[in-house]
Amino acid sequence: MRRQTRDSIPAPLARLKQRFMTWRKTRQRGERIPAPLWQAAAQIAADFGLCQTATVLRLDYYSLKRRMDSQPECNLPAATFLELRPVAGAPASECVIELQNGLGASMRMHLKGPQIPDIVALSRGFWGAE
């Protein structure tokens, strides 16, 4: 297995390292690391590993691990909306739409015929974005 050199830091981790360096240059003695920097470090550590992130950012391994453990585990991409339009002249058909959130709750809609219910309202009710 080939070993990485210290110069081969992934770009997102290198950018965060620069943010930490800038903060360290301007901080007051004894000032705590701001919450947004801790949050960014925890997110990066989820992608690039706890040990590498703590080493590159010069953070305490166990403090970063605690921050990672307190982060929500759901890192799913944002949901997008898909518009379904019936084809003109096509016979009435049916489809199934399934929604699932990060907590495991799900909703299934079985649609038949030309009448389409207010799917947006049903979806918003399910996601709790009303």
C-alpha positions as CSV (number, residue, x, y, z in Angstrom):
1,M,0.0,0.0,0.0
2,R,1.4,3.4,-1.0
3,R,1.7,5.9,1.8
4,Q,0.5,9.5,1.3
5,T,3.0,12.3,1.8
6,R,2.2,15.3,4.0
7,D,1.8,17.5,0.9
8,S,-1.1,15.5,-0.5
9,I,-3.9,17.0,1.6
10,P,-7.3,16.9,0.0
11,A,-8.4,20.4,-1.2
12,P,-11.4,20.8,1.1
13,L,-9.2,19.9,4.1
14,A,-6.5,22.3,2.9
15,R,-9.1,25.1,2.7
16,L,-10.3,24.5,6.2
17,K,-6.7,24.4,7.4
18,Q,-6.2,27.9,5.9
19,R,-9.3,29.0,7.8
20,F,-7.9,27.7,11.1
21,M,-4.5,29.3,10.4
22,T,-6.2,32.7,9.8
23,W,-8.3,32.3,13.0
24,R,-5.2,31.4,15.0
25,K,-3.3,34.4,13.8
26,T,-6.1,36.8,14.9
27,R,-7.3,35.2,18.1
28,Q,-6.8,36.4,21.6
29,R,-4.8,34.2,24.0
30,G,-7.1,31.6,25.6
31,E,-9.9,32.2,23.1
32,R,-11.9,29.0,22.3
33,I,-12.3,27.8,18.7
34,P,-15.6,29.2,17.3
35,A,-18.5,26.8,16.8
36,P,-18.6,27.2,13.0
37,L,-14.9,26.0,12.8
38,W,-15.6,23.0,15.0
39,Q,-18.7,22.2,12.9
40,A,-16.7,22.4,9.7
41,A,-13.9,20.3,11.2
42,A,-16.4,17.6,12.2
43,Q,-18.0,17.5,8.8
44,I,-14.6,17.3,7.1
45,A,-13.6,14.5,9.5
46,A,-16.6,12.5,8.4
47,D,-15.3,12.6,4.8
48,F,-11.5,12.4,5.3
49,G,-11.1,10.6,8.6
50,L,-10.8,11.7,12.2
51,C,-7.0,11.1,12.5
52,Q,-6.0,12.9,9.3
53,T,-8.3,15.9,10.1
54,A,-7.1,16.2,13.7
55,T,-3.5,16.1,12.6
56,V,-3.8,18.5,9.7
57,L,-5.9,21.1,11.6
58,R,-3.8,20.6,14.8
59,L,-6.8,19.7,16.9
60,D,-7.2,17.4,19.8
61,Y,-8.3,14.0,18.5
62,Y,-10.7,13.3,21.3
63,S,-12.3,16.8,21.2
64,L,-12.9,16.4,17.5
65,K,-14.3,12.9,18.0
66,R,-16.8,14.3,20.6
67,R,-17.9,16.9,18.1
68,M,-18.3,14.3,15.4
69,D,-20.4,12.1,17.7
70,S,-22.7,15.1,18.4
71,Q,-23.3,15.8,14.7
72,P,-26.4,14.4,13.1
73,E,-25.6,11.3,11.1
74,C,-27.9,12.0,8.2
75,N,-25.8,13.6,5.4
76,L,-28.3,12.9,2.6
77,P,-28.4,15.3,-0.3
78,A,-31.3,17.8,-0.4
79,A,-34.5,16.5,-1.9
80,T,-35.5,17.7,-5.3
81,F,-38.9,18.1,-6.9
82,L,-39.8,16.0,-9.9
83,E,-42.8,17.2,-11.9
84,L,-44.8,14.4,-13.6
85,R,-47.0,15.5,-16.5
86,P,-49.5,13.2,-18.2
87,V,-49.0,12.5,-21.9
88,A,-51.8,14.0,-24.0
89,G,-54.1,11.3,-25.4
90,A,-52.5,8.5,-23.3
91,P,-54.9,6.2,-21.5
92,A,-55.3,6.7,-17.7
93,S,-52.4,5.0,-16.0
94,E,-51.1,4.5,-12.5
95,C,-47.9,5.3,-10.6
96,V,-46.5,4.9,-7.2
97,I,-44.6,7.7,-5.4
98,E,-42.6,6.8,-2.2
99,L,-41.2,9.4,0.2
100,Q,-38.7,8.5,2.9
101,N,-37.0,10.8,5.4
102,G,-33.7,10.4,7.2
103,L,-35.3,9.0,10.3
104,G,-36.9,6.1,8.4
105,A,-40.5,7.3,8.2
106,S,-42.0,6.6,4.8
107,M,-45.1,7.5,2.8
108,R,-46.4,5.7,-0.3
109,M,-48.9,7.2,-2.7
110,H,-50.5,4.9,-5.3
111,L,-52.1,7.1,-8.0
112,K,-54.6,5.7,-10.6
113,G,-56.5,7.5,-13.3
114,P,-56.3,11.0,-14.8
115,Q,-57.0,12.9,-11.6
116,I,-53.9,13.8,-9.7
117,P,-54.2,14.8,-6.0
118,D,-52.3,17.8,-4.6
119,I,-49.0,15.9,-4.3
120,V,-47.1,19.0,-3.2
121,A,-49.5,19.5,-0.2
122,L,-49.2,15.8,0.7
123,S,-45.4,15.9,0.5
124,R,-45.1,19.1,2.6
125,G,-47.3,17.5,5.2
126,F,-45.1,14.5,5.3
127,W,-41.8,16.5,5.5
128,G,-43.3,18.9,8.1
129,A,-42.6,22.0,5.9
130,E,-46.1,23.3,6.1
